[in-house]
Amino acid sequence: MKTASKELQKLRFIAESSLNRTAELQQVLAQIEATLSRAESQKLNEKNKH
């Protein structure tokens, strides 16, 4: 029983770590998308000025 409990704790830790990495990855992807969007908008603004 003690072994199963330790294994569950280990699996829970792995799952929580995975969720944290997923959230961090989503945040980084959102930042990249925002940066690309700003760059695209800036290019369009420059193009429209000329």
Buried (B, 14 or more C-beta within 10 A) or exposed (E): EEEEEEEEEEEEEEEEEEEEEEEEEEEEEEEEEEEEEEEEEEEEEEEEEE
